[in-house]
Amino acid sequence: MSAADVAAWRARIPGAFGGGARGRVLAVVGWAAFLLWLGWVLWHFDVTPRRLWNGLSGLATILRLMVPPSPGELWVDILQGLAESVAMAFLGTFVAALVALPLGFLGAGNVVTNTLFRFSLRRVFDGFRGVDQLIWALAFVRAVGLGPLAGVLAIATADVAVLAKLNAEAIENAERRQVEGITAAGGGWFARLRFGLLPQVLPVMLAQALYFFESNTRSAAILGVVGAGGIGLQISERIRVRHWDEVAFIILLMVATVAAIDWVSARLRRRLIGG
């Protein structure tokens, strides 16, 4: 954003409610409504200084018990759970990326010209994106039972709509000259997609899938808490018996794993899309 844009936004802020006495009254009413809503939220959630202090004191006690971190006697189970979480994240993201590839083309306005079909498909994407991974995990745990399969299905179902939306936007922002050149050379609909659009958007799609794999590695730990497999089960068991030193070890191991995946993903993204 340029300096001129910043100055323009600053000039708009005082007049957001209009000018004159009417604008000042609306501004006072707006701020009063906001403060009343904020006060009600704090009262409803029982946010008091004493409660905050007690919570911070309890957190400090837990942090002291986490030092020094220890793998405990069941460190093999911890490594197995971590490997399970990474495998869940990879497989779920891989399935979501494969399914989202054709859905992205179907949701792109420069590929599908039927407005009603494209609008309906986009609303389906919105509906799936409105359900969190944790909700999907709870549903699939009841459907297929405890274990990594429920986690894989939850990750794939939650990510397919998001990746499809991102793919559709990437396709709509693709350069048109390549498609027009193939059309001028006599290429059909499939040739325009295969040689005009796909080479432009495929690196972006792969980069987005890599980012989702990194994010899902962290999410897989939460899914394990509800019984969807992975390292989350190991964390919940140790929290239940208050082995905070082992919890700290698992957290450090997860941080190291996510950092390694982030480093590899960043190098692959730079190779795929340049820069």
Backbone as CSV, one residue per row, in Angstrom:
resi,resn,N_x,N_y,N_z,CA_x,CA_y,CA_z,C_x,C_y,C_z
1,MET,0.848,-1.184,0.000,0.000,0.000,0.000,0.892,1.246,0.000
2,SER,0.611,2.161,-0.915,1.419,3.351,-1.054,1.062,4.385,0.005
3,ALA,1.904,5.462,0.079,1.646,6.531,1.040,0.346,7.259,0.720
4,ALA,0.031,7.372,-0.575,-1.213,8.035,-0.963,-2.429,7.245,-0.504
5,ASP,-2.338,5.896,-0.601,-3.454,5.065,-0.144,-3.647,5.185,1.360
6,VAL,-2.544,5.207,2.110,-2.636,5.358,3.564,-3.274,6.689,3.928
7,ALA,-2.860,7.758,3.234,-3.433,9.068,3.501,-4.922,9.110,3.177
8,ALA,-5.311,8.415,2.107,-6.725,8.381,1.744,-7.556,7.661,2.803
9,TRP,-7.025,6.550,3.328,-7.754,5.829,4.378,-7.834,6.656,5.653
10,ARG,-6.773,7.358,5.994,-6.813,8.216,7.181,-7.841,9.329,7.027
11,ALA,-7.988,9.820,5.811,-8.967,10.888,5.585,-10.394,10.366,5.683
12,ARG,-10.581,9.071,5.388,-11.932,8.516,5.434,-12.380,8.184,6.854
13,ILE,-11.440,7.878,7.740,-11.799,7.406,9.079,-12.631,8.422,9.858
14,PRO,-12.253,9.710,9.926,-13.085,10.648,10.699,-14.492,10.784,10.154
15,GLY,-14.648,10.619,8.850,-15.971,10.773,8.252,-16.696,9.480,8.027
16,ALA,-16.306,8.425,8.738,-16.931,7.120,8.510,-18.410,7.135,8.865
17,PHE,-18.809,7.946,9.856,-20.202,8.029,10.267,-20.892,9.266,9.703
18,GLY,-20.226,9.936,8.782,-20.811,11.150,8.248,-20.291,12.383,8.976
19,GLY,-20.594,13.548,8.451,-20.096,14.775,9.048,-21.141,15.459,9.910
20,GLY,-20.696,16.470,10.637,-21.607,17.273,11.425,-22.051,16.603,12.703
21,ALA,-23.140,17.194,13.275,-23.647,16.688,14.552,-24.175,15.270,14.421
22,ARG,-24.807,14.949,13.305,-25.346,13.598,13.113,-24.220,12.573,13.122
23,GLY,-23.102,12.897,12.489,-21.976,11.970,12.475,-21.406,11.753,13.863
24,ARG,-21.312,12.829,14.656,-20.790,12.682,16.024,-21.716,11.841,16.888
25,VAL,-23.032,12.026,16.731,-23.982,11.225,17.504,-23.875,9.748,17.130
26,LEU,-23.783,9.476,15.812,-23.647,8.086,15.386,-22.355,7.461,15.894
27,ALA,-21.286,8.253,15.912,-20.017,7.739,16.417,-20.108,7.408,17.902
28,VAL,-20.742,8.297,18.686,-20.908,8.040,20.129,-21.757,6.795,20.359
29,VAL,-22.846,6.672,19.601,-23.720,5.503,19.754,-22.979,4.227,19.374
30,GLY,-22.200,4.301,18.302,-21.443,3.126,17.876,-20.430,2.680,18.916
31,TRP,-19.666,3.646,19.458,-18.679,3.301,20.491,-19.357,2.801,21.761
32,ALA,-20.498,3.385,22.125,-21.218,2.931,23.314,-21.715,1.507,23.135
33,ALA,-22.237,1.193,21.945,-22.698,-0.168,21.680,-21.536,-1.158,21.730
34,PHE,-20.389,-0.746,21.192,-19.221,-1.636,21.227,-18.759,-1.881,22.654
35,LEU,-18.709,-0.835,23.472,-18.262,-0.998,24.855,-19.246,-1.832,25.666
36,LEU,-20.540,-1.652,25.411,-21.533,-2.474,26.100,-21.389,-3.947,25.714
37,TRP,-21.182,-4.191,24.432,-21.002,-5.582,23.983,-19.745,-6.184,24.585
38,LEU,-18.647,-5.411,24.612,-17.405,-5.907,25.195,-17.561,-6.198,26.679
39,GLY,-18.257,-5.297,27.404,-18.494,-5.530,28.824,-19.344,-6.767,29.074
40,TRP,-20.370,-6.958,28.228,-21.208,-8.150,28.395,-20.407,-9.422,28.153
41,VAL,-19.534,-9.410,27.151,-18.712,-10.591,26.863,-17.798,-10.906,28.039
42,LEU,-17.133,-9.891,28.582,-16.243,-10.118,29.722,-17.021,-10.636,30.933
43,TRP,-18.226,-10.103,31.154,-19.028,-10.572,32.280,-19.528,-11.996,32.045
44,HIS,-19.990,-12.285,30.839,-20.533,-13.605,30.534,-19.458,-14.689,30.623
45,PHE,-18.227,-14.352,30.209,-17.131,-15.317,30.263,-16.427,-15.327,31.617
46,ASP,-16.935,-14.526,32.543,-16.362,-14.466,33.891,-14.868,-14.153,33.847
47,VAL,-14.512,-13.128,33.095,-13.115,-12.695,32.983,-12.849,-11.692,34.110
48,THR,-12.169,-12.173,35.143,-11.844,-11.329,36.294,-10.342,-11.372,36.544
49,PRO,-9.784,-10.321,37.148,-8.342,-10.339,37.438,-7.922,-11.524,38.314
50,ARG,-8.767,-11.871,39.293,-8.427,-12.994,40.173,-8.361,-14.304,39.402
51,ARG,-9.326,-14.503,38.525,-9.328,-15.743,37.748,-8.145,-15.798,36.791
52,LEU,-7.816,-14.675,36.173,-6.652,-14.631,35.288,-5.367,-14.905,36.061
53,TRP,-5.247,-14.338,37.242,-4.051,-14.548,38.049,-3.911,-16.017,38.457
54,ASN,-5.021,-16.621,38.882,-4.979,-18.041,39.240,-4.608,-18.910,38.038
55,GLY,-5.129,-18.550,36.875,-4.791,-19.312,35.675,-3.326,-19.190,35.304
56,LEU,-2.796,-17.977,35.383,-1.381,-17.787,35.071,-0.494,-18.476,36.097
57,SER,-0.909,-18.484,37.361,-0.137,-19.180,38.385,-0.110,-20.689,38.117
58,GLY,-1.268,-21.249,37.727,-1.310,-22.673,37.390,-0.478,-22.993,36.168
59,LEU,-0.486,-22.092,35.180,0.331,-22.298,33.987,1.812,-22.261,34.329
60,ALA,2.203,-21.350,35.206,3.611,-21.285,35.617,4.037,-22.582,36.318
61,THR,3.143,-23.160,37.126,3.451,-24.425,37.785,3.659,-25.544,36.770
62,ILE,2.808,-25.583,35.762,2.943,-26.603,34.726,4.254,-26.434,33.967
63,LEU,4.605,-25.183,33.637,5.853,-24.939,32.922,7.061,-25.367,33.746
64,ARG,6.998,-25.161,35.068,8.112,-25.606,35.921,8.227,-27.131,35.914
65,LEU,7.087,-27.822,35.883,7.107,-29.286,35.863,7.575,-29.838,34.518
66,MET,7.558,-29.021,33.478,8.007,-29.478,32.164,9.527,-29.491,32.032
67,VAL,10.215,-28.888,32.962,11.680,-28.782,32.894,12.295,-29.739,33.904
68,PRO,13.245,-30.599,33.434,13.689,-30.772,32.045,12.786,-31.737,31.288
69,PRO,12.667,-31.584,29.978,11.869,-32.534,29.193,12.477,-33.929,29.246
70,SER,11.617,-34.928,29.202,12.072,-36.314,29.283,11.238,-37.183,28.355
71,PRO,11.869,-38.099,27.602,11.102,-38.993,26.725,10.357,-40.074,27.480
72,GLY,10.750,-40.342,28.736,10.096,-41.389,29.506,10.485,-42.777,29.028
73,GLU,9.803,-43.755,29.544,10.116,-45.138,29.190,9.475,-45.569,27.876
74,LEU,8.381,-44.925,27.487,7.653,-45.315,26.274,7.992,-44.385,25.113
75,TRP,9.274,-44.104,24.935,9.679,-43.174,23.869,9.451,-43.771,22.484
76,VAL,9.437,-45.093,22.375,9.158,-45.715,21.078,7.726,-45.417,20.646
77,ASP,6.797,-45.437,21.596,5.408,-45.100,21.276,5.279,-43.647,20.830
78,ILE,6.100,-42.772,21.423,6.069,-41.364,21.021,6.530,-41.211,19.573
79,LEU,7.627,-41.858,19.220,8.123,-41.777,17.845,7.128,-42.400,16.864
80,GLN,6.512,-43.488,17.268,5.517,-44.117,16.402,4.315,-43.197,16.208
81,GLY,3.872,-42.547,17.276,2.751,-41.626,17.154,3.088,-40.426,16.283
82,LEU,4.318,-39.916,16.401,4.723,-38.782,15.568,4.773,-39.180,14.100
83,ALA,5.341,-40.355,13.824,5.377,-40.830,12.433,3.971,-41.046,11.893
84,GLU,3.070,-41.503,12.746,1.680,-41.697,12.341,1.021,-40.374,11.997
85,SER,1.296,-39.328,12.778,0.726,-38.006,12.497,1.229,-37.450,11.173
86,VAL,2.533,-37.599,10.921,3.092,-37.110,9.654,2.484,-37.878,8.472
87,ALA,2.340,-39.202,8.640,1.746,-39.995,7.570,0.284,-39.612,7.338
88,MET,-0.451,-39.365,8.422,-1.841,-38.919,8.293,-1.918,-37.603,7.527
89,ALA,-1.056,-36.655,7.891,-1.074,-35.345,7.237,-0.727,-35.466,5.761
90,PHE,0.265,-36.289,5.442,0.675,-36.438,4.041,-0.421,-37.097,3.214
91,LEU,-0.970,-38.205,3.715,-1.974,-38.925,2.942,-3.249,-38.107,2.796
92,GLY,-3.679,-37.451,3.881,-4.877,-36.627,3.792,-4.712,-35.464,2.828
93,THR,-3.550,-34.811,2.873,-3.297,-33.697,1.957,-3.182,-34.180,0.526
94,PHE,-2.555,-35.332,0.322,-2.399,-35.888,-1.029,-3.760,-36.197,-1.650
95,VAL,-4.633,-36.843,-0.889,-5.973,-37.151,-1.394,-6.754,-35.870,-1.684
96,ALA,-6.670,-34.897,-0.769,-7.384,-33.632,-0.973,-6.872,-32.904,-2.214
97,ALA,-5.559,-32.908,-2.435,-4.999,-32.222,-3.607,-5.440,-32.897,-4.900
98,LEU,-5.490,-34.225,-4.917,-5.929,-34.930,-6.131,-7.383,-34.625,-6.451
99,VAL,-8.250,-34.655,-5.436,-9.673,-34.399,-5.670,-9.914,-32.934,-6.010
100,ALA,-9.127,-32.032,-5.402,-9.334,-30.599,-5.621,-8.858,-30.140,-6.997
101,LEU,-8.007,-30.917,-7.658,-7.503,-30.504,-8.976,-8.622,-30.378,-10.002
102,PRO,-9.429,-31.419,-10.256,-10.542,-31.218,-11.210,-11.627,-30.290,-10.688
103,LEU,-11.858,-30.288,-9.367,-12.879,-29.388,-8.819,-12.491,-27.927,-9.018
104,GLY,-11.191,-27.632,-8.960,-10.740,-26.267,-9.190,-11.053,-25.797,-10.597
105,PHE,-10.867,-26.672,-11.586,-11.197,-26.302,-12.967,-12.707,-26.121,-13.131
106,LEU,-13.493,-26.954,-12.457,-14.940,-26.824,-12.567,-15.454,-25.554,-11.901
107,GLY,-14.729,-25.045,-10.914,-15.149,-23.835,-10.223,-14.578,-22.558,-10.787
108,ALA,-13.767,-22.643,-11.831,-13.143,-21.455,-12.424,-14.055,-20.850,-13.477
109,GLY,-14.208,-19.528,-13.445,-15.101,-18.860,-14.370,-14.613,-18.847,-15.797
110,ASN,-13.284,-18.919,-16.014,-12.764,-18.926,-17.374,-12.702,-20.321,-17.981
111,VAL,-13.173,-21.341,-17.233,-13.239,-22.707,-17.760,-14.683,-23.137,-17.930
112,VAL,-15.479,-22.980,-16.879,-16.904,-23.330,-16.915,-17.705,-22.036,-17.014
113,THR,-18.400,-21.875,-18.117,-19.141,-20.630,-18.359,-20.566,-20.677,-17.822
114,ASN,-21.015,-21.832,-17.363,-22.360,-21.953,-16.805,-22.361,-21.327,-15.414
115,THR,-22.963,-20.163,-15.300,-22.920,-19.415,-14.047,-23.627,-20.143,-12.916
116,LEU,-24.783,-20.746,-13.203,-25.544,-21.436,-12.164,-24.758,-22.619,-11.608
117,PHE,-24.138,-23.402,-12.480,-23.360,-24.562,-12.025,-22.158,-24.105,-11.208
118,ARG,-21.462,-23.081,-11.701,-20.271,-22.607,-10.996,-20.648,-22.007,-9.643
119,PHE,-21.734,-21.246,-9.602,-22.177,-20.659,-8.335,-22.571,-21.749,-7.335
120,SER,-23.274,-22.776,-7.797,-23.697,-23.863,-6.908,-22.475,-24.619,-6.381
121,LEU,-21.493,-24.868,-7.244,-20.299,-25.582,-6.810,-19.511,-24.762,-5.801
122,ARG,-19.405,-23.470,-6.013,-18.706,-22.616,-5.049,-19.404,-22.620,-3.690
123,ARG,-20.729,-22.662,-3.678,-21.451,-22.703,-2.402,-21.230,-24.042,-1.699
124,VAL,-21.074,-25.108,-2.472,-20.721,-26.398,-1.864,-19.350,-26.305,-1.213
125,PHE,-18.412,-25.645,-1.890,-17.084,-25.425,-1.297,-17.206,-24.670,0.027
126,ASP,-18.035,-23.626,0.027,-18.211,-22.835,1.247,-18.793,-23.680,2.375
127,GLY,-19.743,-24.554,2.038,-20.328,-25.402,3.058,-19.326,-26.348,3.693
128,PHE,-18.476,-26.959,2.877,-17.462,-27.859,3.417,-16.409,-27.093,4.211
129,ARG,-16.065,-25.884,3.747,-15.059,-25.101,4.463,-15.577,-24.598,5.803
130,GLY,-16.892,-24.556,5.960,-17.461,-24.092,7.214,-17.396,-25.106,8.342
131,VAL,-16.999,-26.343,8.044,-16.903,-27.400,9.054,-15.424,-27.636,9.358
132,ASP,-15.054,-27.538,10.616,-13.655,-27.676,11.012,-13.203,-29.133,10.949
133,GLN,-11.874,-29.297,10.858,-11.304,-30.640,10.828,-11.697,-31.461,12.043
134,LEU,-11.752,-30.806,13.203,-12.073,-31.532,14.426,-13.478,-32.119,14.380
135,ILE,-14.415,-31.385,13.778,-15.782,-31.899,13.643,-15.806,-33.095,12.703
136,TRP,-15.072,-32.977,11.596,-14.985,-34.115,10.676,-14.349,-35.316,11.362
137,ALA,-13.328,-35.080,12.175,-12.669,-36.180,12.879,-13.639,-36.893,13.813
138,LEU,-14.427,-36.127,14.563,-15.419,-36.739,15.451,-16.433,-37.572,14.662
139,ALA,-16.835,-37.054,13.501,-17.809,-37.790,12.684,-17.201,-39.079,12.134
140,PHE,-15.967,-39.004,11.645,-15.347,-40.188,11.054,-14.917,-41.206,12.115
141,VAL,-14.625,-40.747,13.328,-14.346,-41.696,14.410,-15.571,-42.548,14.689
142,ARG,-16.743,-41.927,14.652,-17.970,-42.696,14.841,-18.263,-43.574,13.627
143,ALA,-17.843,-43.137,12.442,-18.173,-43.875,11.216,-17.241,-45.058,10.974
144,VAL,-15.918,-44.859,11.111,-14.949,-45.912,10.781,-14.205,-46.422,11.995
145,GLY,-14.428,-45.824,13.161,-13.764,-46.283,14.367,-12.504,-45.491,14.677
146,LEU,-11.908,-45.791,15.825,-10.696,-45.113,16.244,-9.535,-45.484,15.334
147,GLY,-8.580,-44.557,15.194,-7.378,-44.863,14.444,-7.057,-43.823,13.389
148,PRO,-5.931,-44.007,12.703,-5.461,-43.014,11.728,-6.391,-42.821,10.539
149,LEU,-7.166,-43.855,10.168,-8.045,-43.707,9.007,-9.032,-42.560,9.200
150,ALA,-9.567,-42.436,10.401,-10.484,-41.323,10.674,-9.778,-39.990,10.518
151,GLY,-8.521,-39.902,10.953,-7.768,-38.664,10.802,-7.480,-38.335,9.351
152,VAL,-7.121,-39.340,8.565,-6.859,-39.108,7.137,-8.109,-38.610,6.440
153,LEU,-9.250,-39.247,6.709,-10.504,-38.825,6.076,-10.907,-37.422,6.517
154,ALA,-10.669,-37.096,7.789,-11.018,-35.762,8.282,-10.169,-34.688,7.601
155,ILE,-8.863,-34.930,7.488,-7.986,-33.959,6.842,-8.354,-33.785,5.376
156,ALA,-8.576,-34.908,4.681,-8.903,-34.829,3.255,-10.227,-34.113,3.032
157,THR,-11.243,-34.426,3.832,-12.557,-33.811,3.644,-12.526,-32.316,3.951
158,ALA,-11.791,-31.928,4.985,-11.742,-30.514,5.355,-10.919,-29.697,4.364
159,ASP,-9.897,-30.296,3.756,-8.991,-29.534,2.894,-9.413,-29.501,1.437
160,VAL,-10.223,-30.458,1.009,-10.518,-30.530,-0.420,-11.258,-29.288,-0.898
161,ALA,-12.185,-28.764,-0.099,-12.938,-27.581,-0.519,-12.052,-26.337,-0.522
162,VAL,-11.160,-26.224,0.463,-10.274,-25.054,0.515,-9.307,-25.069,-0.664
163,LEU,-8.698,-26.235,-0.931,-7.772,-26.328,-2.055,-8.496,-26.116,-3.389
164,ALA,-9.721,-26.620,-3.504,-10.477,-26.414,-4.740,-10.751,-24.929,-4.963
165,LYS,-11.100,-24.199,-3.906,-11.338,-22.762,-4.032,-10.059,-22.030,-4.431
166,LEU,-8.942,-22.373,-3.792,-7.678,-21.735,-4.131,-7.252,-22.072,-5.554
167,ASN,-7.471,-23.311,-5.970,-7.135,-23.706,-7.343,-7.986,-22.940,-8.349
168,ALA,-9.276,-22.793,-8.061,-10.156,-22.060,-8.973,-9.705,-20.606,-9.115
169,GLU,-9.315,-19.988,-8.002,-8.849,-18.608,-8.073,-7.541,-18.502,-8.843
170,ALA,-6.648,-19.468,-8.680,-5.395,-19.457,-9.438,-5.657,-19.619,-10.935
171,ILE,-6.605,-20.474,-11.282,-6.934,-20.678,-12.702,-7.554,-19.417,-13.290
172,GLU,-8.427,-18.759,-12.532,-9.049,-17.539,-13.039,-8.037,-16.410,-13.216
173,ASN,-6.956,-16.416,-12.449,-5.934,-15.372,-12.560,-4.822,-15.731,-13.536
174,ALA,-4.948,-16.861,-14.230,-3.910,-17.280,-15.173,-3.895,-16.364,-16.392
175,GLU,-2.733,-16.288,-17.032,-2.572,-15.460,-18.232,-3.389,-16.037,-19.383
176,ARG,-4.097,-15.167,-20.106,-4.976,-15.632,-21.174,-4.275,-15.806,-22.515
177,ARG,-3.114,-15.213,-22.685,-2.483,-15.230,-24.003,-2.108,-16.633,-24.447
178,GLN,-1.674,-17.480,-23.489,-1.344,-18.850,-23.861,-2.568,-19.600,-24.351
179,VAL,-3.693,-19.399,-23.661,-4.936,-20.067,-24.076,-5.395,-19.551,-25.429
180,GLU,-5.287,-18.250,-25.643,-5.693,-17.683,-26.927,-4.796,-18.173,-28.056
181,GLY,-3.512,-18.358,-27.777,-2.603,-18.873,-28.801,-2.950,-20.299,-29.197
182,ILE,-3.280,-21.125,-28.218,-3.652,-22.516,-28.526,-4.971,-22.551,-29.282
183,THR,-5.905,-21.665,-28.915,-7.176,-21.601,-29.639,-6.960,-21.164,-31.080
184,ALA,-6.084,-20.189,-31.292,-5.797,-19.724,-32.651,-5.131,-20.808,-33.485
185,ALA,-4.377,-21.707,-32.819,-3.717,-22.789,-33.552,-4.637,-23.963,-33.816
186,GLY,-5.896,-23.873,-33.376,-6.871,-24.929,-33.633,-7.041,-25.902,-32.488
187,GLY,-6.505,-25.592,-31.321,-6.630,-26.484,-30.183,-8.030,-26.480,-29.610
188,GLY,-8.450,-27.635,-29.126,-9.786,-27.782,-28.551,-9.811,-27.425,-27.070
189,TRP,-10.943,-27.766,-26.428,-11.146,-27.423,-25.019,-10.126,-28.105,-24.133
190,PHE,-9.875,-29.397,-24.376,-8.923,-30.123,-23.540,-7.505,-29.616,-23.764
191,ALA,-7.155,-29.278,-24.986,-5.816,-28.762,-25.274,-5.592,-27.418,-24.594
192,ARG,-6.622,-26.587,-24.538,-6.481,-25.302,-23.856,-6.218,-25.503,-22.364
193,LEU,-6.906,-26.497,-21.774,-6.661,-26.765,-20.359,-5.285,-27.376,-20.129
194,ARG,-4.940,-28.360,-20.975,-3.710,-29.120,-20.755,-2.471,-28.299,-21.035
195,PHE,-2.461,-27.526,-22.106,-1.249,-26.816,-22.505,-1.317,-25.312,-22.264
196,GLY,-2.515,-24.767,-22.019,-2.619,-23.335,-21.800,-2.733,-22.940,-20.344
197,LEU,-3.543,-23.680,-19.573,-3.774,-23.318,-18.180,-2.949,-24.150,-17.199
198,LEU,-2.921,-25.461,-17.393,-2.279,-26.332,-16.399,-0.807,-26.008,-16.173
199,PRO,0.005,-25.758,-17.206,1.414,-25.420,-16.921,1.584,-24.148,-16.096
200,GLN,0.622,-23.219,-16.182,0.723,-21.978,-15.412,0.354,-22.180,-13.949
201,VAL,-0.694,-22.957,-13.702,-1.229,-23.046,-12.346,-0.720,-24.253,-11.567
202,LEU,-0.144,-25.241,-12.235,0.293,-26.438,-11.525,1.352,-26.137,-10.466
203,PRO,2.374,-25.297,-10.742,3.319,-24.974,-9.660,2.663,-24.315,-8.457
204,VAL,1.685,-23.451,-8.698,0.982,-22.807,-7.584,0.181,-23.834,-6.792
205,MET,-0.480,-24.759,-7.484,-1.247,-25.795,-6.805,-0.352,-26.678,-5.951
206,LEU,0.804,-27.053,-6.486,1.723,-27.884,-5.722,2.261,-27.135,-4.506
207,ALA,2.543,-25.857,-4.673,3.027,-25.067,-3.541,1.959,-24.965,-2.453
208,GLN,0.702,-24.788,-2.848,-0.374,-24.728,-1.863,-0.541,-26.067,-1.145
209,ALA,-0.408,-27.161,-1.880,-0.526,-28.478,-1.257,0.595,-28.703,-0.253
210,LEU,1.806,-28.243,-0.567,2.923,-28.383,0.366,2.677,-27.582,1.638
211,TYR,2.129,-26.399,1.484,1.829,-25.603,2.667,0.764,-26.292,3.526
212,PHE,-0.249,-26.860,2.891,-1.289,-27.553,3.648,-0.730,-28.793,4.344
213,PHE,0.232,-29.465,3.727,0.863,-30.607,4.381,1.560,-30.177,5.662
214,GLU,2.256,-29.055,5.593,2.920,-28.529,6.793,1.902,-28.162,7.874
215,SER,0.815,-27.509,7.472,-0.204,-27.114,8.442,-0.914,-28.332,9.025
216,ASN,-1.183,-29.322,8.190,-1.892,-30.508,8.661,-1.049,-31.360,9.595
217,THR,0.260,-31.247,9.515,1.108,-31.963,10.457,0.845,-31.475,11.880
218,ARG,0.625,-30.170,12.036,0.264,-29.641,13.354,-1.168,-30.033,13.732
219,SER,-2.070,-29.977,12.746,-3.471,-30.298,13.044,-3.649,-31.759,13.422
220,ALA,-2.802,-32.640,12.885,-2.951,-34.066,13.178,-2.784,-34.356,14.664
221,ALA,-2.000,-33.529,15.366,-1.837,-33.729,16.809,-3.148,-33.482,17.537
222,ILE,-3.930,-32.498,17.103,-5.214,-32.219,17.735,-6.211,-33.330,17.422
223,LEU,-6.164,-33.844,16.188,-7.104,-34.895,15.812,-6.889,-36.152,16.647
224,GLY,-5.642,-36.396,17.035,-5.373,-37.576,17.847,-6.007,-37.515,19.215
225,VAL,-6.264,-36.327,19.720,-6.876,-36.187,21.046,-8.287,-36.762,21.060
226,VAL,-9.007,-36.673,19.933,-10.381,-37.178,19.874,-10.428,-38.613,19.369
227,GLY,-9.264,-39.260,19.237,-9.237,-40.662,18.857,-8.942,-40.934,17.412
228,ALA,-8.472,-39.909,16.657,-8.192,-40.095,15.240,-6.753,-40.484,14.978
229,GLY,-6.055,-41.020,15.965,-4.699,-41.508,15.764,-3.663,-40.405,15.839
230,GLY,-2.393,-40.820,15.816,-1.308,-39.857,15.797,-0.773,-39.531,17.180
231,ILE,0.059,-38.493,17.217,0.756,-38.116,18.444,-0.193,-37.503,19.465
232,GLY,-1.360,-37.055,19.046,-2.298,-36.455,19.986,-2.738,-37.414,21.076
233,LEU,-2.848,-38.693,20.732,-3.216,-39.681,21.739,-2.142,-39.789,22.812
234,GLN,-0.861,-39.734,22.396,0.234,-39.791,23.367,0.222,-38.560,24.277
235,ILE,-0.095,-37.407,23.707,-0.143,-36.183,24.512,-1.283,-36.252,25.524
236,SER,-2.465,-36.653,25.080,-3.618,-36.682,25.980,-3.408,-37.679,27.119
237,GLU,-2.777,-38.825,26.846,-2.542,-39.807,27.908,-1.581,-39.257,28.962
238,ARG,-0.559,-38.541,28.534,0.422,-38.014,29.493,-0.123,-36.808,30.251
239,ILE,-0.985,-36.031,29.632,-1.629,-34.942,30.364,-2.572,-35.504,31.424
240,ARG,-3.233,-36.603,31.110,-4.176,-37.190,32.061,-3.466,-37.682,33.326
241,VAL,-2.246,-38.226,33.163,-1.493,-38.709,34.329,-0.486,-37.668,34.823
242,ARG,-0.499,-36.466,34.230,0.318,-35.337,34.647,1.823,-35.620,34.552
243,HIS,2.222,-36.260,33.471,3.644,-36.423,33.168,4.064,-35.253,32.268
244,TRP,4.211,-34.076,32.882,4.440,-32.859,32.100,5.816,-32.837,31.455
245,ASP,6.800,-33.531,32.017,8.114,-33.568,31.380,8.057,-34.313,30.048
246,GLU,7.247,-35.365,29.977,7.091,-36.082,28.720,6.258,-35.277,27.720
247,VAL,5.295,-34.523,28.231,4.523,-33.635,27.347,5.443,-32.602,26.715
248,ALA,6.354,-32.050,27.508,7.301,-31.065,26.967,8.192,-31.693,25.907
249,PHE,8.616,-32.937,26.133,9.454,-33.622,25.139,8.693,-33.814,23.833
250,ILE,7.411,-34.203,23.930,6.613,-34.397,22.720,6.424,-33.075,21.974
251,ILE,6.187,-32.002,22.723,6.003,-30.696,22.084,7.276,-30.266,21.351
252,LEU,8.426,-30.438,21.989,9.691,-30.090,21.331,9.919,-30.947,20.099
253,LEU,9.553,-32.221,20.177,9.711,-33.108,19.026,8.797,-32.673,17.883
254,MET,7.585,-32.250,18.215,6.669,-31.768,17.183,7.177,-30.484,16.550
255,VAL,7.712,-29.580,17.362,8.254,-28.329,16.822,9.395,-28.610,15.863
256,ALA,10.278,-29.532,16.236,11.399,-29.881,15.362,10.902,-30.514,14.064
257,THR,9.890,-31.368,14.163,9.356,-32.016,12.963,8.712,-31.007,12.019
258,VAL,7.895,-30.114,12.570,7.242,-29.100,11.741,8.279,-28.161,11.121
259,ALA,9.321,-27.819,11.874,10.376,-26.956,11.328,11.084,-27.639,10.172
260,ALA,11.348,-28.938,10.298,12.006,-29.666,9.214,11.113,-29.721,7.978
261,ILE,9.817,-29.986,8.192,8.891,-30.027,7.057,8.772,-28.648,6.416
262,ASP,8.745,-27.608,7.231,8.666,-26.248,6.707,9.900,-25.912,5.871
263,TRP,11.076,-26.345,6.322,12.304,-26.065,5.575,12.298,-26.779,4.228
264,VAL,11.919,-28.053,4.231,11.859,-28.801,2.972,10.788,-28.223,2.054
265,SER,9.620,-27.883,2.605,8.535,-27.333,1.789,8.920,-25.990,1.181
266,ALA,9.613,-25.156,1.957,10.034,-23.848,1.438,10.990,-24.014,0.256
267,ARG,11.911,-24.951,0.366,12.844,-25.183,-0.745,12.104,-25.709,-1.974
268,LEU,11.143,-26.603,-1.775,10.380,-27.119,-2.908,9.504,-26.033,-3.523
269,ARG,8.905,-25.187,-2.684,8.078,-24.096,-3.231,8.918,-23.129,-4.045
270,ARG,10.112,-22.799,-3.548,10.980,-21.901,-4.320,11.391,-22.532,-5.643
271,ARG,11.611,-23.830,-5.642,11.979,-24.502,-6.896,10.804,-24.549,-7.863
272,LEU,9.572,-24.663,-7.311,8.405,-24.803,-8.167,7.955,-23.466,-8.757
273,ILE,7.907,-22.419,-7.927,7.335,-21.149,-8.400,8.386,-20.062,-8.523
274,GLY,9.646,-20.376,-8.233,10.702,-19.385,-8.412,10.797,-18.453,-7.225
275,GLY,11.807,-17.624,-7.257,12.019,-16.662,-6.171,12.583,-17.310,-4.952
